[in-house]
Amino acid sequence: MPDEASALTYALSKQLSSARTLETSFGALDLDEELRIAVDAAVRPILKRRLNSLAAALIPQSSFTPPL
């Protein structure tokens, strides 16, 4: 999991904001500023959700139950 978390963190901090092309099986699509912003807005929440899920899985579940 740490490698996956590192990859997600790197994607969020470096790769996503600097994306200039979108690779497809039919070739590359150059991203202008409008498209780059749209891709960032679509992909960032997914990457964050995946990173948060990994982080939650690493936190040990406590048997502590707070008093009522």
Buried (B, 14 or more C-beta within 10 A) or exposed (E): EEEEBEBBEEBBEEEBEEBEEEEEEEEEEEBEEEBBEEBBEEBBEEBEEBBEEBEEEEEEEEEEEEEE
